[in-house]
């Protein structure tokens, strides 16, 4: 993520948070429990909203955003450990986490399918996966408009893609979608999903990582 966008993320997103994003995040994060991995934790906007879990490992590749998040980590209701890393190559052992969370992050990851397969690997079988994302609209004309706008939007917003079919990608990765809820004319969606038991779907190969719960 570029330095300018990282430094000014909170200011750029502030009006959206006040107009409902914080409420949406809070409702979703009520589903988080146990040891949690948050990918793309950014400036830590979710940190004050975790209450029903034991610990949060917050993975963020941008050093600028990670430093900003430290203040929120120190006063969070549960222990939060910000760490560097790439969601496409998670530095954690298989089945390390009870819950994995991502909010407004899959739009910027270069290979979201690879990241989701990594999420399946590090999430315990039967564990919970939670997302809040914006998606490509099913409306034919508006969907094409998103396609047309995406190249310029990516340049302006550090790789953010307006037109990803995220629900399809979640299913392609082998996650079981249990519940969705749409907002703001269906452009935003929250997802509560389950990581299937071992042997189900298209999970990535096992490997030993650096973190164990």
JOHUMO-V85548 format. One record per backbone hydrogen bond with DSSP energy under -0.5 kcal/mol. CO is the residue of the C=O (numbers start at 0). NH is the residue of the N-H. If there is no record, write none. Layout:
# JOHUMO-V85548
CO | NH
CO | NH
This chain:
# JOHUMO-V85548
1 | 5
2 | 6
3 | 7
5 | 8
7 | 11
8 | 12
9 | 13
12 | 15
12 | 16
13 | 17
14 | 18
15 | 20
16 | 19
16 | 21
19 | 23
20 | 24
21 | 25
22 | 26
23 | 27
24 | 28
25 | 29
26 | 29
27 | 30
28 | 31
33 | 35
33 | 53
33 | 54
34 | 97
34 | 98
35 | 37
35 | 56
36 | 38
36 | 100
37 | 58
38 | 102
40 | 43
43 | 46
43 | 47
45 | 48
46 | 49
48 | 50
51 | 33
53 | 78
54 | 35
55 | 57
55 | 80
56 | 37
56 | 58
57 | 59
57 | 82
58 | 39
58 | 40
60 | 62
61 | 65
62 | 66
63 | 67
64 | 68
65 | 69
66 | 69
67 | 70
67 | 71
68 | 72
69 | 73
70 | 74
72 | 75
78 | 55
79 | 81
80 | 57
82 | 59
85 | 88
88 | 85
89 | 91
90 | 209
92 | 95
96 | 123
97 | 127
98 | 36
99 | 129
100 | 38
101 | 131
104 | 107
104 | 108
106 | 160
108 | 111
110 | 114
111 | 115
112 | 116
113 | 117
114 | 118
115 | 119
116 | 120
116 | 203
117 | 121
118 | 122
120 | 94
121 | 95
121 | 96
123 | 126
126 | 194
127 | 99
128 | 192
129 | 101
130 | 190
131 | 103
132 | 188
138 | 142
139 | 143
140 | 144
141 | 145
142 | 146
143 | 147
144 | 148
145 | 149
146 | 150
148 | 152
149 | 153
150 | 154
151 | 155
152 | 156
153 | 158
154 | 157
156 | 159
163 | 135
163 | 165
164 | 168
165 | 169
166 | 170
167 | 171
168 | 172
169 | 174
170 | 173
174 | 176
175 | 177
175 | 193
178 | 191
180 | 189
182 | 186
182 | 187
183 | 186
186 | 134
187 | 182
188 | 132
189 | 180
190 | 130
190 | 192
191 | 177
191 | 178
192 | 128
193 | 175
193 | 195
194 | 125
196 | 199
200 | 202
206 | 93
210 | 92
